[in-house]
Amino acid sequence: MALLYLFCLAVQYNDPDPWRWAGLYGLAALSCWLAARGRLPRIMPLVLALGSLGWAGMLAARVGGALPAWELLTAFEMANLEVEEIREVVGLLLVGLWMAVLMLFPGRRFPS
C-alpha cells in the first residue's frame, strides 16, 4: 500500500490542488512504512482515517449519482468536475479504509 500511495503522490503534479493530495498520500505512505517497522503511533492512522472518510463523505454527498460508474472507469481524461470529484472520493476511501486497518490491526514485530 505504501507503494500505491507513493504512486498517487507522484501523479499529483498536474492536479489543481496538488499540495493537499500530496500531503494526504505522503502521510498515508509514511504510516504504512512506520507500521511495517512496528513504530506507527495509533493516533496517526486514526486521524488520517477519520479525516479521509469524512472528506470522502462530503464529496460523495455533493456528487452522489452524478455519473454512471462505467464513465468513470472508461475515460482517462477529466471530462468534468464530477469525474474528478468521484475519483477523489475513491482516493480518499483508499486512504481512509487502509488507515482504519492499520489502526485496528497494528503491525507486530517478529524476532529475526
Secondary structure, DSSP 8 states (H G I E B T S, - for coil): -HHHHHHHHHGGGGSSSHHHHHHHHHHHHHHHHHHHTT---THHHHHHHHHHHHHHHHHHHHHTTSS-HHHHHH--S--SHHHHHHHHHHHHHHHHHHHHHHHHS-------
